[in-house]
Amino acid sequence: MNRRQFLGAGASAALAVALWHFGLGEAEAAYPFTLSDAEWRKRLDPMAYRVLRRHATERAFTSPLNKEHRAGTFSCAGCDQRLFSSKTKFDSGTGWPSFWAALPKAVGTSRDFELGYPRTEVHCARCGGHLGHVFDDGPRPTGKRYCMNGAAMTFAPV
C-alpha cells in the first residue's frame, strides 16, 4: 500500500466513523418507541442517558446488575422492553453483565467502528437504545457474549 492509498483509506474510515457518530446512518423514527432528546433526558438518569442515547460505556465493575444473580428479567432502562432472562446470564469476568442469548426479537445489532475496528453493537429493538456489544467468545449453547452496560437496563426479579 502506498502513501496515497493509506491516506485515502484513513480518510474513508474517518468519514464512516463521523457519519455513524453523528447518527446519519440510523433513523431514530424506525423504532416503535421514540422520544425527543429533551424527553429522553427527563426520562433517564444521566448515566443511562449517556449509554442509551449517546453510546457511552460505563466503567467496568460499577454496575450493581453485574452482581445480580436472582431469577428474573433484564429490561431496557429506556422503554422497558424485556431483553434478557437471568437464565442466560453468566459471569464473563469482564466487569459488565453478560448473557449468552437475548430474548426473541428483543435486540437488534449494527456495525460499530468507534474504536477503529469493526464490532457488533447491540441495541434495543423497541427504542434503539445502545446496550453494549456482542462477541463470539461466550459459552455454549450459542457461543455468544452479550456484554451489556448495566446502566442501560433494569432488573425485575420473579
N, C-alpha and C positions, 0 to 999 in steps of 0.2 A: 504494500500500500504506500503510495507516495504522499507527500505533504498535502497536496490539493485534495486527494480523496479522504485523507484523515480529517482535515478541517471541514470538508463537506459533510462527512458522517457525523462529526461532532455538532455541527450547526443543525442538522436534521434531528438529532437526538434532543438537543436543547429546545427546539421548536415543539417537538412532541411532548416533552415534559411541561413546557409552558402552557400548551393547549389543554393538557389534562389538568394541570394545577388550577387553571382559571375556569374549569368546568365547561369548556367549549365542546368536549366530547360526550357529554352526558346531559340529557334533558331531564330536569327535575320533574317536569309535568308528566313524565312517562310512568310515574309511580302512583298507585291508587290513593296514598295519603300524602298530601303536600301542605306545607305551611310557608308563609313568608319568612325571611331571615329574622325579622323582628319577633315573629311568633315563636320561632324555634328558640331564640334567646330567652324569651319569657318562660317557655315550657321546660327547658333543660338547665341543669346546673352548669357552671362554667366549664368544667372538665368534660362532661358529657357533650356539651355543645362543640367544644374543640375536636373531640374524637369523631362524633357522628356527622357533623356538618362541615368540618374543616380538615378531616383526615389525619388528625393528630394521633399520636401513640402515647398512652400513659406509661409511666416508668414501670419497669418490671418489679414484681413482688409488692406492688402498692395496692392492688385491688382486693377487697375482702372476698370477692367472688372466687378468687384463686384458691381460697381455703374452704370454699363451700362444698360440703360432701353429703348433704341431706338429699333425700329423694325429692324431685320437683322439676320445674321447668324454668329455663333461662329465656327471657324475652327482651325485645328491643326496648331500650330506655326512651326512645323517641316516640314510638307508636304502639307499643305493647304487643307487637307481632310475636308469637311464640317461635323461638329459634332453635333451641337445643333441649333435649331431655338430659337429665342428670345421669341417665343410664349410659350415655355415650361420653361422659366427661372422664378425663384421665389426667394424672399428674405428669406433665411433659418435662418438668424441671426448668422450663423457660421463664417462669415468673408471670405468665398470663394464663387465664382459664383456657383449657384446651379440650377439644372434643374430636371424636373420630367420625362423627356424622351429624349433619343438620337434620331438622325435621323436614318432611316433604314440602317442597315449594316455599320454604321459609326464607331462603337466602338466594342471592344471585352473585355472580362473580364477574370481574373485569380485569384487564391487564393494568398493572401499576409499574411505572418506570421511575418512581420518585427517587430511588437510591442509585439510579443509573443502570440497573439491570432489571429484567422482567420478573415480576412476582404476580401472584394471583390474589387480587383484593376480594374480600368478601363484604357484601353489603346486604342490608335488609331488603327483602323483596317487596315490602309494603311501602316503606318511606325512602328507600335509597340510602339510609344512613350507613356510614363506614363502620364496620365492626372489627376488622382485622385482616388477616391473610390466611390462606390455606396452603399447606405444604404437603409433599408426598413422602413424609418420613414418620407417619403415625403408625399406630398399632393395627392389628387385624380387627375386624374383617375388611376394613376399607383401605388401610394404609395411609389415610389422610390425617393431618393435624390441623384442625381449625384453631388457629392461635388468635383468640379474641381479646379485645380490650374490655375489661370488667366495667369500665365507666360507660360503655355503650349498652350495657344490659342491666336488667333487674332479675331477681330470683323470687320465685313463688314456691314454697315447699308444699308437698301434698299431705 
